[in-house]
Every structure is written in C-alpha cells, then in structure tokens.
C-alpha cells in the first residue's frame, strides 16, 4: 500500500487516505507551536505502522519549519517519543 501523507492546514490535520477512511493526526497551532492532541487510525488498519509513519512525517515537517510540538496525544507522548528520541529538541516545555 502506497502511503502519502497530506496536510490540511485549515482543518489543522495531517492525514493518510485509506480507501474510504483516513488515518488522522489532529493538532492545534498557536504561535508556531503544534499541540498534537489526537492520532486516529481506523481499526482495520492498526498494527501496520501507519500511526508511526504519519507522526514521523509531522515531526519532520515541524523540524523543517522551526515549529515546536506539545505532545498531548498519549500515543505521541508515550510511544512515539520513547522510540524517536531524536525529536526531543522539538518538544515545547509547558
């Protein structure tokens, strides 16, 4: 399956189209800070690394743009960042 991450800045989300469904990373942006509050992967697509690929893409975009991240979402805070320590410098201390 080809995975293409798309960005909807108005809707404040990054997403991957999965047939008729979407995997979504939702955020709120204020003053060059993205508060990532939700990562959702439809149940039938879980366990395939889609959440990680989506989140990895978002952190790479944030790094390119000089954006800080508040990892409110439990997946990002407790799983993704434990595995990807290379992004600790992007975390906004709150």
Buried (B, 14 or more C-beta within 10 A) or exposed (E): EEBEBEBEEEEBBBBBEBEEBBBBBBBEEEEEBBBBBBBBBBEEBEEBEBBBBBBBBBBEBBBEEEBBBBBBBEBBBEBBBEEBEEBEEBBBEE
